[in-house]
């Protein structure tokens, strides 16, 4: 599987695309790991990346307005799409 990340929405940010080979993805509504009490990161995707050094195998994407996250099959078919 692959995760296609399309950053956009904010005119100050240059639109950018990333494609990461992954083994699994998890959507979290209010991620609070590593935050002060009562704070959250908001909507996040936690992905297990393949072909990355062990230090970077778990990646957290904090969803921002205008960003699109697509889980793709090996053939490129869209399996799931996440938007904020």
C-alpha positions in Angstrom: 0.0 0.0 0.0 1.0 3.6 -0.4 -0.1 6.9 1.2 -0.4 9.8 -1.2 -0.2 13.1 0.7 -1.4 16.3 -1.2 -0.6 19.4 0.8 -2.6 22.4 -0.2 -5.3 24.9 0.7 -3.1 27.6 2.2 -1.9 30.0 -0.5 1.3 30.6 1.5 2.2 26.9 1.4 3.5 25.7 -2.0 1.3 22.7 -3.1 3.3 19.6 -2.6 2.8 15.8 -3.1 4.4 13.0 -1.2 4.1 9.2 -1.8 5.1 6.9 1.0 5.1 3.1 1.0 3.2 1.9 4.1 2.0 -1.2 5.8 -0.9 0.3 7.8 -2.6 3.6 8.5 -4.8 4.6 11.5 -7.0 7.7 11.8 -7.2 9.4 15.2 -9.7 12.2 15.9 -8.0 13.8 18.9 -4.4 12.7 19.3 -3.0 13.8 22.7 0.3 11.8 22.9 3.2 14.1 23.9 0.9 17.1 24.6 0.2 19.0 27.8 -2.8 18.0 29.8 -6.0 19.0 28.1 -4.3 19.7 24.7 -4.6 17.6 21.5 -3.1 17.7 18.1 -6.5 17.3 16.5 -7.1 15.0 13.6 -4.1 12.9 12.7 -3.1 9.9 10.7 -0.5 7.5 12.1 1.2 5.4 9.4 3.7 2.6 9.5 6.2 3.3 6.8 8.1 0.7 4.9 11.7 1.2 3.6 12.4 3.8 6.3 15.0 3.7 9.0 13.6 2.3 12.2 13.6 5.7 13.8 11.1 7.0 11.2 8.9 3.9 10.7 6.0 5.5 12.6 5.0 8.8 11.1 2.3 11.1 12.4 0.6 13.5 10.0 -1.3 16.3 11.7 -4.2 17.0 9.2 -4.4 20.6 8.1 -7.2 22.4 6.1 -6.9 21.6 2.4 -4.7 18.5 2.8 -5.8 15.3 1.2 -4.5 11.8 2.2 -5.2 8.9 0.0 -4.4 5.2 0.8 -3.5 3.6 -2.6 -3.2 -0.1 -3.5 -0.1 -1.4 -5.3 -1.9 -0.8 -8.6 -2.8 2.8 -7.7 -6.5 2.3 -6.9 -7.8 4.6 -4.1 -8.7 2.4 -1.1 -9.5 5.3 1.4 -9.4 9.0 1.3 -9.1 11.4 4.3 -9.7 15.2 4.2 -10.0 17.9 6.7 
